[in-house]
Amino acid sequence: MSKTALPFSFEKAIELGEYDPAFLERFPVWSGMSRHSQYEFVHQALTNRRKQLRLQWADMANQPDFSKKPHLMEAQKKIQDALHKLIEEEELLQVEYAGS
């Protein structure tokens, strides 16, 4: 993958919950890290992404007259699906980086 210029820093990517190593390798700093360090950043990004999804879910649930807005329930379902996918991807990344 080419290391094209990105509109934000590596640290900002982690803060924003970008945890995919294929994306993170676009940052030059990634290739200079040990696998252990890479996983620690991936783990932090996963944690950040989980928090973001949970906050999105809570924001939906706290909408006035939530029960009268079925489209919000659909949005919550999408967020729940994203959380389940995140758990699966986290497990795969744990296996990939195990022992690093």
N, C-alpha and C positions, 0 to 999 in steps of 0.2 A: 504494500500500500504506500502511496506517495505521501510525503510529509509536507503537505500544502499548508500555507499560512492559515491559521485559524483566528477567528475574531476574539478569542479570549485565551487566557493562560491555562496551563495545566492545572494549577490550583483551583481556578474558577470552574473548570470542567468537573473536578472531583466534588466541589461544593454544590454544583448543579445536579449531581447524581449520575454523571456519565461513568459507568463502570465497565463497559465493554472493552476488553484489552485490544480488540481490533481497532477501536476508535482511539484509545489512549496511545497506541503506538504511533499515531500521527504526530505526537509531540516528541521532539528530539530528546528530551530528558528521560523518556520512558526506556529507551534502549540502553541507557547508562545505569539503570537500576538493577539491583539483584532481584531475583524472583520473589524473595521474601518481601522486599520493599514494594515491588509491584503489587503483590497480594494485599499488603496493608493499605495501599491506596485504593485498590479495588474494593476492599472490605469497607473502607470509609465511604466510598461513593455509594455502595449498596445501602449502607445505613442511611445516608442522606436521601437517597431515592425512596426508601421505605417511609421515612418521615414525611416526605413531600406527598406521597400517595395517601398516607393516613390523614394528613391535613386537608387534602382535597376532598376526601370522603367526609370528613367532619364538617367542612364548609357546606357541602351539599346537604347533610343531615340537619344543619342548623338554619336552613333557609325558612323564612316565614311560610306557613301553610304548606310545608313539605308534602304532606299526605295528599294534597290537591294538585301536585305537579308530577305526574307520572314520568315525564321526561327526565326529571332529576333522579328518579329511581333507576332509570336505564343508565344514566351517567355513573351512578354509584356502582352498578353491576360491572361496568367497564373498568372502574377503578379496582374493584375486587378481583377481576380477572387479571389486571396488571399486577396486583400484589401476589397472586398465585404464580404467575409467570416469573416474577422476581424471585420468589422462593425457589422455584425450580432452577433458574439460572444461577442463583447463589450456590446451590448444592453442586451443580456442575463445575463451577469455578473453584469450590473447595476441593473437589476431587482433582482438578487440573493442577492446583497449586499445592496440594498436600505435600508436606515434607520440605517445602521450600524455605 
